[in-house]
């Protein structure tokens, strides 16, 4: 809460959000300085030109506390600030080596180019679906472009399983 109040007054005169103030707020939120274990990996890029925000909200991206989410409701923007993970407890699985970390783990595609795909989105009380054809391969959780017949441009979706995708931001 204090970090949000500090940021309220931290907009620069040019109408842009002060990235140094965002760094201070992340350090206060994590209770760790930038570059230290449990703190932000690096400062927020000073080249960002975010619209000044009167009050930001901060939260953890996941329960793993792997990134801090800085969000502004009006004007609408959101940043993800990666956090340096603390060492694992005894008996925990060791992290991948640096060489292995540089090579992404690839899951097998569940949607292949040319597959018929149903795009779904909805929540309690409503649901919509559209049929289309995949333009590329996609593994579960990966984004894929779907060509829908009556749409002038392809629709971006997130692969869920074979023949099924959802719109980004919608739960399965």
C-alpha positions in Angstrom: 0.0 0.0 0.0 2.8 2.4 0.9 4.5 1.6 -2.4 1.3 2.4 -4.3 1.1 5.8 -2.6 4.7 6.5 -3.3 4.1 5.9 -7.0 1.1 8.1 -7.0 3.4 11.1 -6.8 6.2 9.6 -8.9 5.0 10.5 -12.4 7.5 12.6 -14.3 6.5 16.0 -15.7 6.3 14.6 -19.2 3.3 12.5 -18.3 5.3 9.3 -18.0 5.6 7.0 -15.1 8.9 7.2 -13.2 10.6 3.8 -13.7 13.0 4.4 -10.7 9.9 4.8 -8.5 8.7 1.4 -9.9 12.0 -0.1 -8.9 11.7 1.3 -5.4 8.1 0.0 -5.1 9.2 -3.5 -6.3 12.0 -3.5 -3.7 9.5 -2.5 -1.0 7.0 -5.1 -2.1 9.6 -8.0 -2.2 11.5 -6.6 0.8 14.7 -7.2 -1.1 16.9 -4.9 -3.2 17.4 -5.3 -7.0 19.8 -8.0 -7.9 19.6 -9.9 -4.6 18.0 -13.2 -3.9 14.2 -12.7 -3.7 14.5 -9.3 -5.3 14.0 -8.1 -8.9 16.5 -9.5 -11.4 17.1 -6.1 -12.9 15.7 -2.6 -12.8 12.6 -1.7 -14.9 13.8 -0.6 -18.3 14.2 3.2 -18.1 13.3 3.4 -21.9 9.7 2.4 -21.2 7.3 5.3 -21.7 4.3 4.2 -19.5 1.5 6.6 -19.0 1.6 8.1 -15.5 -0.5 6.1 -13.1 -2.2 7.7 -10.1 -2.1 4.3 -8.2 -0.6 1.0 -9.1 -1.4 -2.4 -7.8 1.3 -5.0 -7.0 0.9 -8.7 -6.7 2.9 -11.9 -7.2 2.4 -13.5 -10.7 2.2 -17.0 -9.2 2.4 -18.8 -5.8 6.0 -19.5 -6.8 6.8 -15.8 -6.4 8.8 -15.8 -9.6 7.7 -12.3 -10.8 6.0 -9.2 -9.5 3.1 -7.9 -11.5 2.8 -4.1 -11.5 -0.6 -3.0 -12.8 -2.4 0.3 -13.5 -6.1 0.4 -14.0 -6.3 3.8 -15.6 -4.5 4.2 -17.9 -4.4 0.5 -18.5 -0.9 -1.1 -18.4 0.8 -4.0 -16.8 4.5 -5.0 -16.2 6.0 -8.3 -15.1 9.2 -7.9 -13.1 11.2 -11.2 -12.8 12.5 -12.1 -9.3 15.6 -14.0 -8.4 14.5 -17.3 -6.9 15.8 -18.2 -3.5 17.8 -21.4 -3.2 15.8 -24.6 -3.1 15.2 -26.5 0.2 17.1 -29.7 0.8 15.7 -32.6 -1.1 14.1 -30.3 -3.8 14.8 -30.9 -7.4 17.9 -29.0 -8.6 17.3 -26.3 -11.2 18.4 -26.9 -14.8 22.0 -26.0 -15.6 22.7 -22.7 -17.4 23.2 -24.5 -20.7 19.9 -26.4 -20.3 18.1 -23.2 -19.2 19.3 -21.5 -22.4 17.5 -24.2 -24.5 13.7 -24.1 -24.0 11.9 -27.3 -23.2 9.6 -28.0 -26.1 6.4 -29.9 -25.7 4.9 -31.8 -28.5 2.2 -29.8 -30.4 -1.4 -30.7 -29.7 -2.6 -28.5 -32.6 -1.0 -28.9 -36.0 -1.1 -26.6 -39.0 -4.3 -27.2 -41.0 -6.2 -28.8 -38.0 -9.8 -27.9 -37.4 -9.9 -26.0 -34.1 -12.7 -24.9 -31.8 -11.9 -21.6 -30.1 -13.8 -21.2 -26.8 -14.2 -18.4 -24.3 -16.6 -18.0 -21.5 -17.3 -18.0 -17.8 -20.2 -18.7 -15.5 -23.4 -17.8 -17.4 -22.0 -17.5 -20.9 -19.8 -19.2 -23.5 -18.9 -18.6 -27.1 -17.2 -20.9 -29.6 -15.9 -20.4 -33.1 -14.6 -22.9 -35.6 -11.4 -22.3 -37.6 -8.3 -23.8 -39.0 -4.8 -23.6 -37.4 -2.2 -21.6 -39.3 0.7 -23.2 -37.3 1.6 -25.9 -34.8 1.2 -25.2 -31.1 2.0 -27.0 -27.9 -0.4 -26.8 -24.9 -0.3 -23.2 -23.5 1.3 -21.8 -26.6 -0.3 -19.1 -28.8 -1.5 -20.0 -32.2 -3.2 -18.1 -35.0 -6.5 -19.5 -36.2 -8.1 -18.6 -39.5 -11.9 -18.1 -39.0 -13.9 -18.0 -42.3 -15.8 -14.8 -41.8 -13.0 -12.8 -40.1 -10.7 -10.7 -42.3 -7.7 -11.6 -40.1 -6.7 -14.7 -38.1 -7.6 -14.8 -34.5 -4.9 -15.4 -31.8 -5.7 -18.2 -29.4 -4.0 -20.4 -26.8 -3.8 -24.1 -27.5 -5.5 -26.2 -24.8 -5.6 -29.7 -26.3 -6.0 -31.3 -29.7 -8.6 -29.4 -31.7 -9.4 -27.0 -28.9 -8.1 -23.5 -28.0 -9.2 -20.6 -25.9 -8.8 -16.8 -26.2 -5.9 -15.3 -24.4 -6.9 -14.2 -20.9 -9.8 -16.6 -20.6 -9.5 -19.7 -18.4 -9.9 -23.1 -19.9 
